[in-house]
Amino acid sequence: MENPLNQTLNGLSPLPPAREIPAAFYASVRSWWSVGEKQSAISEERLLRRLPFFRPQNLSHEPNTDSPVIAHSSRVDLSTPKHYLNTLSITPTSPSPDAPPPAILLHGYGAGLGFFFQNFLPLAQWAGHRGASIYALDWLGMGRSARVPFTIKAKRDDVRARVQEAESFFIDSLEEWRLKMGLSQMTLVGHSLGAYFSVAYALKYPERVSRLVLLSPAGIPRGPNLTEPSRELTDDGEASTSSPTTTRPAAMKREQSSMEKATRGKVEHIRAEQRENKKNESRSRKILTYLWEEGWSPFQLVRSTVFWGPMLIGKYSSRRFSGLTEEETRDMHDYIMNITLAKGSGEYCISHILEPGAHARMPMVDRIDAVKVPVTFVYGDHDWMDPKGGEESVEKLRKAGNGNGRMYIINNSGHHVYLDNPKAVNDLLVEELDRAKWRR
């Protein structure tokens, strides 16, 4: 019987099962030629239709008001013509005047809001219970937001100006989005580069942030990360189930959902694993890193290679998200294909923010003490972001008088902690959002 999801989405031809990716190379190539705004919207909607309260834009009848929340996608136009942010809004049908600040989910480099599809349901349940709102958006120039030109006017040797200009491209559009949405304060939940921008936003607009939750944040430590930025595209997820000394069955990821407060010993164990993985990095990953440092992005490389590009995306999506079901993996593959092959834009920020070696030109650990709100750092126990930066940041916050810094390790997970171990991350996020209510 045909999947009803495929019947619903305007007769779109079903994608191949996940087990055929990347073997279904020709299906990937076929997807290449059909990339466009309509196809991109369909691929995102496939993921969001898993939410029983999601209302597609083309649905004619009134939404079901029996649901405690309603979700819908929209474009939020900014003041500059043709600038807009793709937004998922999950709003309560009975808002509470005493609700905590809304939570804003912010994806990482080259990703999109669809990556959080396993987190929306638990967060929506919290939102319905508290009468609060949840939003997820695509950064300007990424995902399904406007792919506008990204340019830097600062001189190459003026590092501070380059970094500030690159950061402003993203955080100023977030501030404009906030104004358009009529929000007074927000809890920012950012992943990877999205976590970096969340801190940058809190530094520039401190009165608008209630709390920061940073999932495997990029750009925190003063020294280089123990990996390289090309891992955003080549990471296959194997680190989330194995270590240099221990092999863990993949099924354990589904069974265990624990988190723990970070200890110095745990941090050093993660860093030792990162050093071992660094020694064993593949030749292709080294090539991608070189191209990155020469001003390319891995997404530019994929778009310019008709045959190798789709195969790389297929390999990435099938291996990196092996913990998902076949249907989930297939839909993630199609989603990643569409947002990766869209016009290059915000991705070109990376060389202005990160130096060769993947450490920040202006590390957040050197700026974090100016943040006055609670900050929670979250790393996977097989992460490839260096947790030392989070550990040092919590200490710097404490010395600056902010005792609300904390750090957690999510077991059985790598860089994409929210996908590798969604149960543990969802529990942690709900706990953090409730803390935002208590603080008020």
Residue pairs with C-beta under 8 A, 6 or more apart in sequence:
2 14
3 14
3 327
5 46
5 49
6 12
6 13
6 14
8 49
9 42
9 45
9 46
10 42
12 42
15 27
15 31
15 330
15 331
15 333
15 334
16 24
16 27
16 330
17 326
17 330
18 318
18 324
18 325
18 326
18 327
18 328
18 329
18 330
18 333
19 326
20 27
21 27
21 28
21 314
21 315
21 317
21 318
21 329
21 330
21 333
22 28
22 311
22 314
22 315
22 318
24 314
25 310
25 311
25 314
28 310
28 311
28 313
28 314
28 333
28 337
29 306
29 307
29 310
31 310
31 334
31 337
31 338
32 306
32 309
32 310
32 337
32 341
35 337
35 338
35 341
35 342
37 144
39 338
40 144
40 338
40 339
40 342
41 144
43 114
43 331
43 334
43 335
43 337
43 338
44 73
44 112
44 113
44 114
44 144
44 335
44 338
45 56
45 73
46 331
46 334
46 335
47 114
47 117
47 331
47 332
47 335
48 54
48 71
48 73
48 88
48 114
48 117
48 120
49 56
50 117
50 121
51 71
51 120
51 121
51 124
52 67
53 64
53 67
53 68
53 69
53 70
53 71
53 90
53 124
54 71
54 72
55 63
55 70
55 71
55 72
56 72
57 72
57 73
57 74
63 70
65 93
67 93
67 128
68 92
68 93
68 94
68 125
68 127
68 128
68 129
69 90
69 91
69 92
69 93
69 124
69 127
69 128
70 90
70 91
70 93
71 88
71 89
71 90
71 91
71 120
71 124
72 88
72 89
73 86
73 87
73 88
73 89
74 86
74 87
74 89
75 84
75 85
75 86
75 87
76 84
76 85
76 87
76 137
76 177
76 180
76 181
77 83
77 84
77 180
78 84
78 85
78 140
78 173
78 176
78 177
78 180
79 176
80 148
82 146
82 148
83 140
83 146
83 148
83 173
84 145
84 146
85 137
85 138
85 139
85 140
85 145
85 146
85 173
85 174
85 177
86 112
86 113
86 137
86 138
86 143
86 144
86 145
87 113
87 135
87 136
87 137
87 138
87 177
88 113
88 120
88 135
88 136
88 137
89 133
89 134
89 135
90 120
90 123
90 124
90 127
90 133
90 134
90 135
91 127
91 133
92 99
92 127
92 128
92 130
92 131
92 132
92 133
93 128
94 131
95 131
95 132
95 133
96 130
96 131
96 132
98 131
99 130
99 131
99 132
99 133
99 437
100 130
100 132
100 187
100 210
100 433
100 434
100 436
100 437
100 440
101 132
101 183
101 184
101 185
101 186
101 187
101 210
101 211
101 436
101 440
102 132
102 133
102 134
102 135
102 183
102 186
102 187
103 123
103 132
103 133
103 134
103 135
103 186
103 187
103 188
103 189
103 429
103 433
103 436
104 135
104 136
104 137
104 186
104 187
104 188
104 189
105 113
105 116
105 119
105 123
105 134
105 135
105 136
105 137
105 189
105 190
106 136
106 137
106 139
106 174
106 188
106 189
106 190
106 191
106 194
106 195
106 197
106 198
107 113
107 115
107 116
107 136
107 138
107 139
107 142
107 143
107 191
107 192
107 194
108 115
108 190
108 191
108 192
108 193
108 194
108 195
108 218
108 232
109 142
109 192
109 193
109 194
109 218
109 229
109 232
109 347
109 350
110 142
110 232
110 233
110 297
110 298
110 299
110 339
110 340
110 347
111 142
111 143
111 191
111 192
111 194
111 232
111 339
112 138
112 142
112 143
112 144
112 335
112 339
113 136
113 137
113 138
113 143
114 143
114 332
114 335
114 339
115 191
115 416
115 418
115 419
116 136
116 418
117 328
118 418
118 419
118 422
118 426
119 418
119 422
119 425
119 426
119 429
120 134
120 136
122 426
122 427
122 429
122 430
123 134
123 426
123 429
123 430
123 433
124 134
126 132
126 134
126 430
126 433
126 434
127 133
127 134
130 433
130 434
130 437
132 433
135 181
137 145
137 174
137 177
138 144
138 145
139 145
139 170
139 173
139 174
139 194
139 197
139 346
140 146
140 148
140 169
140 170
140 173
140 345
140 346
141 147
141 148
141 150
141 169
141 170
141 345
141 346
141 347
141 349
142 339
142 345
142 346
142 347
143 339
144 339
144 342
146 345
147 342
147 343
147 344
147 345
147 346
148 345
149 345
150 169
150 345
150 346
150 347
150 348
150 349
152 162
152 165
152 166
152 352
153 165
154 161
154 162
154 164
154 165
155 161
155 162
156 162
159 361
159 362
160 362
162 352
162 361
163 352
163 353
163 361
163 362
165 352
166 349
166 352
166 353
167 197
167 200
167 204
167 353
168 204
169 346
169 349
170 197
170 200
170 346
170 349
171 197
171 200
171 201
171 204
171 205
174 197
174 201
175 201
175 204
175 205
175 208
178 186
178 208
183 208
184 208
185 207
185 208
185 209
185 210
186 208
186 209
186 210
187 209
187 210
187 211
187 212
187 213
187 432
187 433
187 436
188 198
188 201
188 202
188 209
188 211
188 212
188 213
189 198
189 213
189 215
189 429
189 432
190 196
190 197
190 198
190 199
190 212
190 213
190 214
190 215
190 217
191 215
191 216
191 217
191 416
191 417
191 418
192 215
192 216
192 217
192 218
192 232
192 385
192 415
193 218
193 219
193 350
193 353
195 214
195 215
195 216
195 217
195 218
196 217
196 218
196 219
196 220
196 353
196 360
196 364
198 212
198 214
199 212
199 214
199 217
199 364
199 367
199 368
199 371
199 375
200 364
201 208
201 209
202 209
202 212
202 371
202 373
203 367
203 370
203 371
206 370
206 371
206 372
206 373
209 373
210 373
210 436
210 439
210 440
211 373
211 374
211 375
211 376
211 432
211 435
211 436
211 439
212 371
212 373
212 374
212 375
212 376
213 376
213 378
213 428
213 429
213 432
214 220
214 375
214 376
214 377
214 378
214 390
215 378
215 417
215 418
215 425
216 378
216 379
216 380
216 383
216 385
216 415
216 416
216 417
217 364
217 377
217 385
217 389
217 390
218 225
218 354
218 360
218 385
219 353
219 354
219 359
219 360
219 363
219 364
220 360
220 363
220 364
220 365
220 368
220 377
220 385
220 386
220 389
220 390
220 393
221 359
221 360
221 363
221 365
221 386
221 388
221 389
221 392
222 359
222 363
222 365
222 366
222 389
222 392
223 359
223 386
224 355
224 357
224 358
224 359
224 386
225 357
225 358
225 359
225 384
225 385
225 386
226 271
226 274
226 275
226 277
226 278
226 384
226 386
227 274
227 277
227 278
227 358
227 384
227 385
228 281
228 285
228 289
228 292
228 357
228 358
229 289
229 292
229 350
229 354
229 358
230 285
230 288
230 289
230 292
230 298
231 285
231 384
231 415
232 298
233 288
233 298
233 299
233 302
233 312
233 316
234 282
234 284
234 285
234 288
234 298
234 312
234 316
235 316
235 320
235 384
235 414
235 415
235 416
236 315
236 316
236 319
236 320
237 319
237 320
237 321
237 322
237 323
237 414
237 416
237 420
238 319
239 273
239 277
239 382
239 383
239 384
239 414
239 415
240 253
240 323
240 380
240 382
240 412
240 413
240 414
240 420
241 247
241 248
241 249
241 250
241 252
241 253
241 382
241 412
242 248
242 382
243 273
243 382
244 272
244 273
244 276
244 277
248 412
250 322
250 323
252 412
253 323
253 412
253 413
253 420
253 421
254 323
256 411
256 412
256 421
257 412
257 421
257 423
257 424
257 427
258 411
258 412
258 424
259 408
259 409
259 410
259 411
259 424
259 425
259 427
259 428
260 266
260 408
260 409
260 411
261 406
261 407
261 408
261 409
262 377
262 379
262 387
262 390
262 391
262 407
262 408
262 409
264 391
266 381
266 409
267 387
267 388
267 391
269 381
270 379
270 381
270 382
270 383
270 387
270 409
271 386
271 387
271 388
273 382
274 383
274 384
274 386
277 384
288 298
288 301
291 298
291 301
292 298
292 350
292 351
293 351
293 356
295 351
297 344
297 347
297 348
297 350
299 340
299 344
299 347
300 344
300 347
301 309
302 308
302 309
302 312
302 313
302 340
302 341
303 309
303 340
303 341
303 344
309 341
310 337
313 333
313 336
313 337
313 340
314 333
316 336
317 329
317 332
317 333
317 336
317 337
318 329
318 333
320 416
321 328
321 329
321 332
321 419
322 329
323 419
323 420
324 332
324 419
352 361
353 360
353 361
354 360
354 361
355 361
363 389
364 389
364 393
365 389
365 392
365 393
365 396
368 375
368 393
368 396
368 397
369 396
369 397
369 399
369 400
369 402
370 400
371 397
371 402
372 402
373 402
373 404
374 402
374 404
374 405
374 406
374 435
374 436
374 439
375 393
375 394
375 397
375 402
375 404
375 405
375 406
376 405
376 406
376 407
376 408
376 428
376 432
377 387
377 390
377 393
377 394
377 405
377 406
377 407
377 408
378 407
378 408
378 409
378 410
378 417
378 425
378 428
379 385
379 387
379 390
379 407
379 408
379 409
379 410
379 417
380 409
380 410
380 413
380 414
380 415
380 416
380 417
380 420
380 421
381 409
381 410
381 411
381 412
381 413
382 412
382 413
382 414
383 413
383 414
383 415
383 417
384 414
384 415
385 415
387 407
387 409
390 407
391 407
393 405
394 405
394 406
394 407
395 405
397 403
397 404
397 405
398 405
408 428
410 417
410 420
410 421
410 424
410 425
410 428
411 421
411 424
412 420
412 421
413 420
413 421
413 424
413 425
414 420
417 424
417 425
418 425
